Amino acid sequence: YVAFEHPLPLIPNIKLQRTNMDTSGDVLLERNFVFGGKLFSINSEATSDVQLTTTDVILYYELFDNDLISFDVGLNAKYIDGELLVTDKDDPTVNGREEFSGPIPMFYSRLAVGLPLTGFGAFVEGSFLSVDDHTLSDYQAAITYSLIENLAIDVTFQLGYRAVSLELEDLDGIYSDLEFKGAYAGLEVHF
């Protein structure tokens, strides 16, 4: 992600974030299934591949911003671009593909706290939506340690956990219930 923060009080800050998520799995079909115009027969084994890219445009305000506590709130326009592929394991020529994309508005917030004189801190950040039949969440929590802190640059190490849940009802013709989650490590550079 990249964020631009400024001191102007009425104009929101902006954060742009892009995430790629891929997963695959196998299933033994308990009934006939049509996907992408192809028929998958009962008792056949199918492989599904999901590839998603999300682009977040977040407009937010910093309500508090100091070394002890930072609190941001705003709106996130999450654009989802995905591709689903289902293949019959016994007959790979039987495969169905669907592509979908669309924007989803979400509420955004971030809370960060720091431990004075230690360089350690923590934050939790997330975007949420539950409207009509769409339920989405994208949150992360991390422990941070400041490696470099001076007037020119700050470098912080992060060790955290992120979870993305997408329950979509008719987004560009797609219905889904997907969850991506796991631990991560990263560096944040602040100019």
ZISULRA-V805148 format. One record per residue. N is the residue number from 1. SS is DSSP state (h for helix, s for strand, l for the rest). Layout:
<<N;SS> <N;SS>>
//
This chain:
<<1;l> <2;s> <3;s> <4;s> <5;l> <6;l> <7;l> <8;l> <9;l> <10;l> <11;l> <12;l> <13;s> <14;s> <15;s> <16;s> <17;s> <18;s> <19;s> <20;s> <21;s> <22;s> <23;s> <24;s> <25;s> <26;s> <27;s> <28;s> <29;l> <30;l> <31;l> <32;l> <33;s> <34;s> <35;s> <36;l> <37;l> <38;s> <39;s> <40;s> <41;l> <42;l> <43;l> <44;l> <45;s> <46;s> <47;s> <48;s> <49;s> <50;s> <51;s> <52;s> <53;s> <54;s> <55;s> <56;s> <57;s> <58;s> <59;s> <60;s> <61;s> <62;s> <63;s> <64;s> <65;s> <66;l> <67;l> <68;l> <69;s> <70;s> <71;s> <72;s> <73;s> <74;s> <75;s> <76;s> <77;s> <78;s> <79;s> <80;s> <81;s> <82;s> <83;s> <84;s> <85;s> <86;s> <87;s> <88;s> <89;l> <90;l> <91;l> <92;l> <93;l> <94;l> <95;s> <96;s> <97;s> <98;s> <99;s> <100;s> <101;s> <102;s> <103;s> <104;s> <105;s> <106;s> <107;s> <108;s> <109;s> <110;s> <111;s> <112;s> <113;s> <114;s> <115;l> <116;l> <117;l> <118;l> <119;l> <120;s> <121;s> <122;s> <123;s> <124;s> <125;s> <126;s> <127;s> <128;s> <129;s> <130;s> <131;s> <132;l> <133;l> <134;s> <135;s> <136;s> <137;s> <138;s> <139;s> <140;s> <141;s> <142;s> <143;s> <144;s> <145;s> <146;s> <147;s> <148;s> <149;s> <150;l> <151;l> <152;l> <153;l> <154;s> <155;s> <156;s> <157;s> <158;s> <159;s> <160;s> <161;s> <162;s> <163;s> <164;s> <165;s> <166;s> <167;s> <168;s> <169;s> <170;s> <171;s> <172;l> <173;l> <174;s> <175;s> <176;s> <177;s> <178;s> <179;s> <180;s> <181;s> <182;s> <183;s> <184;s> <185;s> <186;s> <187;s> <188;s> <189;s> <190;s> <191;l>>
//
